Amino acid sequence: MILCMDVGNTNIKLALCKEDEIVMSWRVSVKNSRTADEFGIELNNLLGHQNYSFKDIDGVIISSVVPSLNYTLIHAITYYIGVKPIMVNAGINTGLEIVYTNPMSLGADRIANAVGAYYSYGAPCIIVDLGTATTFGVVNAKGQFIGGCIAPGIKTAADALSNQASQLPLVEIQIPDKVIADDTITNIQVGITLGFKGLVKEIVNSMKKELGDERVKVIATGGLTELINDSTFIDVYDRALTLKGLLKLYNLNK
C-alpha cells in the first residue's frame, strides 16, 4: 500500500492507497515542534485504529509547503516505515510540462493538484484550492501547467481582519442567510464568504477568457470548498484532488 501525505500550513492530509484507490484518509494539525518520534507514534496510532501497520506500507510520497517540517517527516518515515519517501517538486516526473519562470519555486501542493486534475478530469482545466491560501493553477489543452495566481485564504483573511481591527471579533466562517446583515458577526461573515466567492468567480472567469478555450473545466478542492458552492462557475468539487495527484505522482516515479 502507498501512503500519500499532503503537508499544508494548517493541516497534514494523509491517505492510505491500494492500487488506484484511497482506502483510508486522515487529517492532523501541523505542529512545527513535533519530533520524528512523536509523528511516528501518531502515524502508528492512526494506522492501528484501522487495523493497519507500518508493515502494510510499501512506499510513501510527500508534498510539503512547510520546509521546516521536511527533515522531521523524512526521518520519521525512513526510521519507522523503512522506506525513503518521494518528495514532490518540479524536478520529478509529473507527466506535465511545467511552463513557469522558476519551476522549482512552484509549490508541491500546486503540482499535485495539477496532476490530479489533469489525469482525473482532463485538460484544459483550472484548479482552485481553498486552504490557508487560495491558489489557482491552469493546465492548458497541451498538458502544460502554465501558471495561475495566489490570493489569501478565507480563514487567513478573517484572522487578519480580527487581528488588525481592534473592535472586530474573530468569527466562525459560515455562510449567512442574508447579505444585508444587522449585527457585526454576520456582517463579517457576509463580507468574507461572499467576498471570496466573488474573488474566485472573477479570477476564474478572467482565466477562462485569457485561455480562450470553451472546453476548460474548473475543479475546486481544499478544506473550505463548501463555502464557494456555485455550479455556475465551478464544475467539479473534489476534496481528495491533491491526494489523487500524489498517488499518480508516486506511480510515475516509483
C-alpha positions, 0 to 999 in steps of 0.5 A, a space after each residue: 500500500 502507498 501512503 500519500 501525505 499532503 503537508 499544508 500550513 494548517 493541516 497534514 492530509 494523509 491517505 492510505 492507497 491500494 492500487 488506484 484507490 484511497 482506502 483510508 484518509 486522515 487529517 492532523 494539525 501541523 505542529 512545527 515542534 513535533 519530533 520524528 518520534 512523536 509523528 511516528 507514534 501518531 502515524 502508528 496510532 492512526 494506522 492501528 485504529 484501522 487495523 493497519 501497520 507500518 508493515 502494510 506500507 510499501 512506499 510513501 510520497 510527500 508534498 510539503 509547503 512547510 520546509 521546516 517540517 521536511 527533515 522531521 517527516 523524512 526521518 520519521 518515515 525512513 526510521 519507522 516505515 523503512 522506506 525513503 519517501 518521494 518528495 514532490 517538486 518540479 524536478 520529478 516526473 509529473 507527466 506535465 510540462 511545467 511552463 513557469 519562470 522558476 519551476 522549482 519555486 512552484 509549490 508541491 501542493 500546486 503540482 499535485 493538484 495539477 496532476 490530479 486534475 489533469 489525469 482525473 478530469 482532463 485538460 484544459 482545466 483550472 484548479 482552485 484550492 481553498 486552504 490557508 491560501 487560495 491558489 489557482 493553477 491552469 493546465 492548458 489543452 497541451 498538458 502544460 501547467 502554465 501558471 495561475 495566481 495566489 490570493 489569501 485564504 478565507 480563514 487567513 483573511 478573517 484572522 487578519 481582519 480580527 487581528 488588525 481591527 481592534 473592535 472586530 471579533 474573530 468569527 466562525 466562517 459560515 455562510 449567512 442567510 442574508 447579505 444585508 446583515 444587522 449585527 457585526 458577526 454576520 456582517 463579517 461573515 457576509 463580507 468574507 464568504 461572499 467576498 471570496 466567492 466573488 474573488 474566485 468567480 472573477 479570477 476564474 472567469 478572467 482565466 477562462 477568457 485569457 485561455 480562450 478555450 470553451 472546453 476548460 473545466 474548473 475543479 475546486 478542492 481544499 478544506 473550505 470548498 463548501 463555502 464557494 458552492 456555485 455550479 455556475 462557475 465551478 464544475 467539479 468539487 473534489 476534496 481528495 484532488 491533491 491526494 489523487 495527484 500524489 498517488 499518480 505522482 508516486 506511480 510515475 516515479 516509483 
